[in-house]
Amino acid sequence: MPNFKESFEELYDRYLERIFRFVFVKVNSRELAEDLCSEIFSRFWKKYQEIDIENPQAFLYQIARNVVADYYRSRKPQTVNLEEVMNVVDINSSKTEEEMHRSLEMEKVYKAIRLLNEDYQNFIIWYYLEELSVPEIVQIVSKTENSVRVAIHRSLHALKQQLERV
């Protein structure tokens, strides 16, 4: 049986990329997503030492939801970081026209996702971007499979409406 530290390290390695991606879509900043992930795994480590966590993935996503919500509650109005915007569309880039178009389309999708309410954002990210199964999402949100399926459907419908407006 691996020791306590090794188990945590395995969980960290297994879930860091997923949690980072989830947070990044919500905050649209690599540096901020890295900072928030540090906070998420710090909180996870504290709980990991105190209680037996039955489903680490679900527990991490719950912490991530709370940390992102805390961030948005506490933040001051932000200005747009022009450097990050310019990185999205770099005129001197060696990207082909098709790659640029795809990149711009993905940015449009991410923008539309960020305009959805928090629950819809979560369902879109978990189901379509993270490719979590309905039972895995059920464990994160503690709802029935049927209500999660309905929420995913409603989230997708809301995203489609948002994309028409963006």
C-alpha positions, -999 to 999 in steps of 0.1 A, spaced: 0 0 0 15 34 -10 21 59 18 0 89 24 22 113 4 25 90 -26 -12 87 -28 -17 124 -28 10 128 -54 -7 103 -77 -40 121 -73 -23 154 -80 -7 140 -112 -40 124 -123 -63 154 -118 -41 186 -122 -46 190 -159 -84 185 -157 -88 209 -128 -66 234 -145 -86 232 -177 -119 236 -158 -106 267 -140 -90 282 -171 -122 281 -190 -139 300 -162 -112 326 -156 -95 329 -190 -61 335 -176 -33 310 -174 -16 327 -144 -48 331 -125 -58 295 -132 -24 283 -119 -29 303 -87 -64 290 -82 -53 254 -89 -27 259 -61 -54 270 -38 -76 240 -49 -50 214 -43 -40 231 -10 -76 228 3 -78 193 -11 -45 183 8 -59 197 41 -91 177 37 -72 146 24 -53 146 57 -85 149 78 -111 127 61 -114 96 39 -123 110 5 -144 84 -14 -143 101 -48 -113 124 -52 -124 137 -87 -158 148 -75 -143 163 -44 -117 183 -64 -144 196 -88 -165 207 -58 -135 225 -43 -127 241 -77 -163 254 -81 -160 270 -46 -126 285 -52 -137 300 -86 -169 313 -69 -148 328 -41 -125 345 -66 -154 361 -85 -171 373 -53 -139 389 -40 -124 404 -72 -125 440 -82 -135 450 -117 -108 441 -142 -95 456 -173 -88 436 -204 -52 424 -207 -43 436 -242 -12 414 -243 -33 382 -238 -58 394 -264 -29 399 -289 -16 364 -281 -49 350 -293 -46 367 -327 -9 372 -336 -6 387 -370 30 374 -374 19 339 -364 29 310 -386 -6 295 -382 -25 287 -413 -57 305 -421 -76 274 -411 -58 272 -377 -65 309 -371 -102 305 -379 -104 275 -356 -86 294 -328 -110 324 -333 -140 300 -332 -128 284 -300 -123 318 -284 -159 326 -294 -171 293 -278 -151 301 -246 -165 336 -245 -201 322 -249 -195 296 -221 -183 324 -198 -216 342 -204 -237 313 -192 -247 310 -156 -223 291 -134 -242 258 -133 -245 257 -171 -208 265 -175 -200 236 -152 -221 211 -171 -207 222 -205 -171 220 -192 -176 186 -174 -196 168 -201 -182 183 -234 -147 195 -226 -137 171 -198 -157 143 -212 -169 132 -178 -197 106 -179 -232 114 -164 -225 92 -134 -193 110 -127 -211 144 -129 -238 130 -106 -211 124 -80 -199 160 -83 -233 177 -80 -252 151 -59 -282 151 -82 -300 123 -100 -288 110 -134 -320 123 -150 -317 158 -136 -280 159 -148 -290 148 -183 -317 175 -184 -292 201 -171 -267 191 -198 -294 194 -224 -304 228 -211 -268 240 -208 -262 230 -245 -293 248 -256 -283 279 -236 -248 278 -252 -262 276 -287 -283 307 -279 -253 325 -266 -233 316 -297 -259 331 -319 -255 364 -300 -217 365 -298 
